[in-house]
Amino acid sequence: MTALTWAIRLIIFSFLVVFAVQNTDPVNLHFLLGQVWQAPLVIVLLAFLSGGAVLGVLSVVGVIYRQRREIARLKRATDKVPPVVLPEQPPAA
């Protein structure tokens, strides 16, 4: 199983290296106020992919933090409630 995992990783890495080598053409990005940024296409794609990943993680952080607070609050609430003792049922005959 480990050999299969490494083979898949090697195939994906090789594909990404070939993709990066074939996309080195310079591209121009035009920003506000007439600013122009010229960089290889693969660098621009990597920058926007990284930026999107960071924004995606940041959009989830608030939800995770809120859920952890709610879980902690519920755990504290269950610690305060005394355990319920049920009376034993007589055996059915």
N, C-alpha and C positions, 0 to 999 in steps of 0.2 A: 504494500500500500504506500509506503514511503517513497519507493522508486517511482510509482505512478504520479504522486504529488509533485515530486521534483521534475519529472518529465513535462507535466503540464505547466509548471512554473517556467521552465526553460523555453517552452514553445511560446508562451505569452511574452516573456522577456525578449525573445528573438523578434517576434512580431513588432513589439514597441520600438526596438532599436532600428529595424528596417523602416518603420513609419517615420521615425525621427530623422533618419538620414535622407529620406526622400522628400522631406518637407522643410528644407532649409532656405527656401526662397524668402527674400525680405518682403515684409508687408508694412504698410503704413496705417497707423491708427490715428484718426483725427479726433482730438478732444476739443473741449470748449476753449474759446478765446484763441483759436488758431494754433494751438499746440499740436505737434505731430510727433508721434513716437514710431520709429522704424526699428523692427526687430525681426529675427527669423520666425516663420510661421509656427514652428514647433514650440518655440519659447512663448509666443502669444497664447497658443492653445493650452500649454501647461499652466500659464499664469491664470487664465480664466477658469480652468478646471480646479486649480487650487483655491481660488477665490470662491467658487461655487461650493466647494466642499466645506470651507470655513463658514460660509453663511448658512449652510444646511445644518452644521453642528450647532452653531449659535442659536438657530431657531428652535432647537430641541432642548437646549439647556434650561430654559425657563420652565418648561413642562416637567422635566425630570426633577428639578429642584422643588417645584410645587408638589409633585407626587411624593417625594421623600418626606417633606414636611407633614403631609397628610398621613402617611404611614406612621411616622413617629407620634403624631397626635392620637391616632387610633390605638397604637400600642400602649400609650400612657393611659388612655381611657379604659382599656381592658384590664390594666393592672389595678385600677381603682375599684372595679366592680367585684364584689365578693363572689366566690364560686357558688354555683347553684347545686345543692345536694338533693337529689331525687330520692324519694322513699323507695325502699325495695318492694318489688312486686311479689305477692305470694306465688308460689309455683302453681301452674295450671295442672289440674288433675284430670 
